[in-house]
Amino acid sequence: RERRTAALAHTTMASMELEHAIGFNGTSDSPLHLQDVDETGGEGIVYASGGCVVLGDLRDAHKQSFLRGHDGLITCLTLSPSGRLAVSGQHGDNSDAIVWDVANNQALYRLQEHDHGVAIVGFDVDERFLLTVGVRLDAKLVVWDMDTGMIVVTCFLQKPVTCATWGGRKKDIKGRDTVNMQVATGGEGILTLWTLDTAAGTMTGEECVTTVTRNYSKLVFSCGDRDYLFAGSSSGDFTSFHVKHKVMHSVTAACSNAVTSLVSLPADRATADDDDRFRLLVGGGDGLIALFQGDGRNFRILASVQVSGAVCSLHPKGDLCISPLPLLAGTASGFMYDVKLDIPQKSAVQILQESHCGAVTAVAFAPGDPSNVVTTGADGTIRLWDLSTYTVLTKGECQVTKTGKPTCVCFSGEVIFTGWEDGKLRAHDAEDGQLLWTIDDAHRGGVTALVCANNVKFLVTGGEKGEVRAWEIRTRDMIRHLKQHSMPVTSLQMTPDDSKVLSASRDRSILMWDLKAGVRLVSLQQPMGGINSIALFLDEAGEATQLVSVGQDKRVSFWHTQESTPLEASSKGIGEQHAVARSSDGKFFATAGADHKVRLWKYDTTELLIEGVGHSAGVLHLAFSPDDKQLVSVGEDGNVLVWNVYKM
């Protein structure tokens, strides 16, 4: 213990808190919703990010609060018409739907009726009743009373339901509202209108007559009168059904992929007459957003605009009868857009927020620059973020079907270096994201670890087959090939003078290599379990001789390069940790892993200071900012979490 306490006798403590979350579940059902503009001029949004419901503000990226209650990714989300309540659902063993009191940031009800997963949630217009639909294996439709949190009725579905919507009060033969409610559901080749008797707790369905076979993806009733039901399909068209007669009136082609969003708007007072009173906003799987107008039998397109990714959420903003029509749109590619849909084809789009689509695999800061951070994602993108605005400064991209995922990254400040599953090493310009060069076949089976020399003259990489290789950046020539590991190299650390590199592997070993001589200097052996990540520390003489490792043994291990086995290990089982990162001053380190938590530790006492909760899936990588004021973690939930670190 003297090896550390002598150099760090002065006691310094630290804590951390979640500052910001970058992430958006674009592939979930309706993951983005718009709240009313508040008194301060803010424009509130509610969206799903990993396993959290995030309350944000479009005009101030720093305003965020989090509703946590799920242990997996949120798969569906809805907001009540007044914005008072929100409901989120998830898949998996704990497939609960949680009703949130948005104003008080707390859970109101936890609804536990579904098995395997919740696919659809929706409020009726009065916010009295909630509809939840389970996944195909669950095959249940449940209506809940929001006054009591109790079940009104449960229907066991004979055929899978892929979309559902409320239709207000059911009308009698003279067109007057009755006490019963109506609900529409759609699925593979079937469209059903349900009558809900809330007093008796019964629900009866009647299928609509169709002349075409469609797999329905989105449903919405016409505004106001609810005389028509519009049904978007996986064929890229929408069908008009007359509710009273339950027959199909028309089919209108809308997009070249599935209809993924459908919104009914009130008639435009300036342009519509009684025979042309229906307006529909259609969002497509091809990224098309289009405005249609018609009489129920015939529709024409008024305006359209193109965005990136399937449109998963679409919400009008403000006055719905002005031109251009303002919209908030979310896409499956992780984008949130401000859209101006203009009748004279002057439509415009602006990116409000963006995020990775899928797991975020690695993160890195440039030396001496705490303001920007680089992340890589399983979607094949490399993003350079401005941490003051949480916007993307630079974006590079590769086609993952050809390259596989990026697995590791390091950042010099001018160039972003990445290793990929296809075994190639790539360099992108930090200024514009352009690909500068590629080293083919850097490692057979894939590049698994990467570190840049402090003098930025060479790179060291680790591979799937256990090789460690050094590459000169200027010529891209391999200058060292080191092979002793028998399993994938998981982590690399460079000494401050660039003379040595340490490599860790799943084969339970940590090796120190002399890069100049090309020989192994030290071999350290973990008694049990492969090593996932290492962090290098300096001793009291300033020599890089101390290590912290994490891995499959579910412990934090402390090493000295003169001892072949760990000097000590944390006694508390913390689950398998995927990553460890050292603070710049060497006084703290952070770990994160499969249990979704980010932990901050004090190095000299090995004390666990705080556990950070924010991720909803395994955390894959960590990085401290050069000034140690922030810690950035990335994970399988697609989130980039920025933590503020406070030293005391």
C-alpha positions, 0 to 999 in steps of 0.5 A: 500500500505504501507504493501509492499513499506516499505520493498521494498523502493529501486526501482528496475526495470527489463526487459526480452527477449526470449533466446530460444524456445524448441519445434517442430511441428512434426505432421505438414506437412514437418515441418523441412528443411535444409539450406546450410552450411554457411561460419562459418561452421554452419548448418542451419535449418528452422522448425516450432515451435508452431506458429513461424518459427524458424531459428536455427543451428544444431551446435550451439543451442544458435543460434535462430531467430524467424519469427512471424506472425501466431496466431495459430499453423503452419500446413505446412512449405516449404523452397525454393530450394535456401533457400531464401524464406520460406512459412508457413500455419495455420488452423483456422479463419486466415488461411493465408500462409505467405511467408518469406524472410529468409535472412532479417527475415521478411514477404514478402507476406501474402496470404489470399485466403484459408478458414478454413486452409492451408494443403500443400505448395510447391515451384517450382524448379525455385522459381517463383511459389508457390502452396498452397492447402487448407484443405478438407473444403476449397477445393482449389488449388492456384498457386501464382506468387512470383514476384508479390504475385498475384494469377496465377490460382485457382482450385476448387477441386472436391475431397480432396487432401492430397499431392501435388508436382511440376514436373518442365516443362511439356514435349512434345511428343519428351521429350522436355521441354515446357513452361507449368508447371506440378503438381501432386496431390494425395488423397483418391483413386485418382492421378492427373497430372495437366498442368499449363499454367501460361500465360493463367492462366489455369490448366487442370488435367488428372487422372492416370490409376491405378490397385490398390486403394490407399490413397496417402500420399506423392508424388515426381517426379524422379530426373533429367528426371522426367519420373516417379512419385512415390506416397507413400500411407497410406498402407505403399507402394509406387507406380511408375507411368510413367508420359508420359503414365500415367499408373502404373508400380509397387507397392513396400512395404516399411513400416508397416504404412503410407509413411510419407516422400518421397525423390527422389535422383539422381542415384549413379554414383558408383553403378547404370546403366541405368536400375537401376537409381532411388533411393528413400528415404522413411520415414514411420509412423512406424519410418522406414527410408529406401533407395530403388533403382530400374528401375521404375518397380522393387525396392530393399531395400539397407539400413534402420534404425529405429527412434522414431515416424512417419518420418515427414521430411527427407533431405539428407546432403552434397554428395548424393553418399557417404556411409554412406548417411548423412540425417537430419530427423524429427519425429512426436514424436518431435525428430530431428535426424542426420542419417547415412544410410549405405549400409553395414547395419552399419546405425547410428542415433543420437538425435540432438534435442527433444521436447514434442509432444503436450501441456506442462503442468507444469514446475519446478526448484529444490531449489538452482539449476538454471541450470536444469529445469523439464517439463511435457507434455501431451504426458506422458513424464517428461523431465529434461533439461540442460539449458546451452545446451538445451538437455535432461538429464533425461526422464521418461515416462508413457502410457497416455492411461492408466495414463492420462496426468501429471498435476503438478510437483515439483522437489527436485533435486534428485526426480521428483514428478508428479500428474496425471489425473488418480489420482496417485502421481508418483516419478521418479529418476532425475538421470535415469528417472526410476519410484521409486514409485506410490501412488495409488488413491491419489485423486479421479478424478485426482491430480490437484496441488502439492507442496513439503515441503522445508525440502523435508519430505512431499508433499501436493497435491490438487485434482479434488474433492477439497481435500487437502492432505499431504503425508509423502515421506518416507512411502508414508502414508497420514498424513493429509486430509483437505476438504472444497473446493467444486471445483478442487484445482488449486494451492498450496503454502507452507510457508517457515517454512512448517507449513502452506499451502495455497490452491486456487480453482475454487470455488473462495476461498483461504484457509490457513491450519495449517498442524500440527493441521489439521485445517483451519486458514484463508478463502479468497473469490474472488468476481467473477471467479474461481482462477487459480493460486496463489503466496505467498509473505513475508511481512516486518516482514518476515511472509508469509501473502501476496498473488497474484492471477490470474484467471477467473476474468481476473485480477491480485489480491493482498491479505493479509491473514487478509483481506477476499477480495482482497486489490486491483486488476489490472484495466487493463483487461488482459484476463484469466491468467492460472499461476503466479510465484514469483521471489526468491527475492520477488520483481517481479512476472510473469503471463501468460494465454490464450492470449499467452503472458508472463507478468513481473510485479513489486510487490511493485508498481504493475506495468506491466514492459513488455509483452513477445510474443513467445507462439502461444497458451495458456500458462499453467505454469511458473517458475523463476529460483532460481537465478531469471536470467531466467523465463521458460514458457510452454504452449498448443503449445508444447513449452518450452520458456526460457526468460532471466530476466534483473534487472536494 
